[in-house]
Amino acid sequence: MSSAPILEVENLQIEFRTGRDTVHAVNGVSFQVESGETAAILGESGSGKSVTASAIMRLLQSPPAFVAGGSIRFKGQDILSLPISQWRDYCGREIAMVFQDALTSLNPVFSVGWQIAELFKAHGIAKGREADNRAIELLERVGIPDPASRAKDYTHQFSGGMRQRVMIAMAIALGPDLLIADEPTTALDVTVQAQIMELLESLRQDSNMAMILITHDLSVVADVADNVAVMYAGRVVERGPVADVLGRPAHAYTLALLDSVPQARGKGSKLRPIVGSPPDLARIPKGCAFNPRCRFASDLCRNETPPIVEVTPGRTAECHHAEQVFNDG
Amino acid sequence: MTTAEQEALIIRRKTPWWSLLARDKFALAAALWLTLMFACFLLGPELFGKAATTLNLRARNLPPGSTEHGWLMFLGGDALGRSMLARLVVASRNTLTIALTAVFFAMIAGGFLGMIAGYVGRGIGHVIMRFADVLQSFPSLLLAVVVLYVLEPSVTNLIIVLAITRLPIYLRVTRAEVLEIRERVFVDAANALGGSRYHILRRHITPVVAPTLLTILTVDFSIIMLAESSLSFLGIGIQPPEITWGLMVAQGRNYLSQAWWLAFFPGLAIMLATLSGNILSNWLRVVSDPEQRWRLEKPRTGDE
């Protein structure tokens, strides 16, 4: 890819200081998003993926959250050093976010159309009738039937999938160049999930917007993402093109994750869940954070932090046994 | 969507507020009573000012229910033989002016400080909360007495004192609500779409807090009327010949064993005013809440 990355996250570290403990939610995450691509961040609950997204949007409340190190650059501009009011000017116009909980991400006391129109008004782009009409156009664009009359309805009159569509409409309203979708389909049922992902993907292609898709759902990643970063205990443990990473993992965690997914076909084969549970982020184990749950773990893993290994060009894994996993997996 | 739901949707878009009011008997009665009170407030002193101060010693402590001294004496006469009815009507202006202005200012000031305390930050929030603690830990009657002795007891000073003593309740409730609402996802979403702090406070937090504050306001309304009456009783509130309902209750207390109606009717006026305010505000809260409105719009079926 020739163009400069639209977003570069470098060695990002985020801590939550909670009186007794310091929780290391993100411990040195680095990744880039090229303009126009879909990058996925994959990880189980508590791996730091949502915190990373909130940090990019600067939604973390400080205290208790502190950025302990690293940088985030959006279009070459260092986000974290910008005054918050200046960063808010970027939000909505150039970067936007869709939230996990579609059911609560809209204000219950205003009609849906009003809320979208308000976005145009607040950004000084359109007012009055024009803003209303634009809101209706947007609702139509995200596939809401009978948008003119639905615009007058309130949040509670929409189903979960419809609410997520409205939220997506608001996120793309001002034509951002980067959309962060934080588990956009988690709260929805499976058939609706597919529709929402399809919608996001088609909107992304129409406007050549880049997208960061945060999810724990391997099938979603496999479907739409170009590149994927697998996170565990606040670190990116493996990174690369989706087909390669999921097709032939080079990190023991990615491999274990793939093994633990139920398959619709092949009845009879047992699932292999990952034993144990994710580490307490206030007490991350020494060495590789995954070592207590890893079937490849050796003494080396228990004592030394693994290096970043370039498995094939453009693919990295943070694993002592990357070669072994890659070859035998 | 079922047909019943579709019906509900169609009705929702068509039912105007006055037709909803007409369908709710209690809310309608409350609204009518408040309208009557407002008419007394506007015209009372002009129409009945003279009757309220005219002494008729033959009608001293006249029991209610007779019209032999004219229809103005229907609710009886007070200790000096003045018409109870006329005095009630005339007193409505002072009473409502003081109570409404005081609760209004208490709500505005308390709400504003509460929002700052809840939304802006810990430092300034702590200062505001300690200020509220001080206000609440000091007996409000004592505070009022001190202030009104130092300043002269006028209507303006009375309103200011009452507003300040009621302020901490609005402040605390607003702060608590703001603390909860600011953590909701739609606030994050507004943030992520470029909403400034001021915008979020105005457009997303205030509309959610407002109904709660309005409900407290109606309850507070009666508390303020009673507080005003105790101050008047102590001689530092409204001074005769000016009258308020609270003052009438206080004066009537002396005659409670001989002439119960002296304290009863003004007390009833206070109670009805509060009750009507309460019912109507409850109705308003339901109407203005998009998730509750259907309860009022639901078509009546048979025996319901």
Interface residues (C-beta under 8 A of the other chain):
Chain A: M57 L59 S85 R88 D89 Y90 C91 G92 R93 A96 M97 F99 D101 T104 S105 L106 N107 P108 V109 F110 S111 E118 L119 A122 H123 K152 D153 Y154 T155 H156 Q157 M167 M170 A171 A173 L174
Chain B: L9 R13 R184 V185 F186 D188 A189 A190 N191 A192 L193 G194 G195 S196 H199 R203 H204 P207 V208 D289 P290 E291
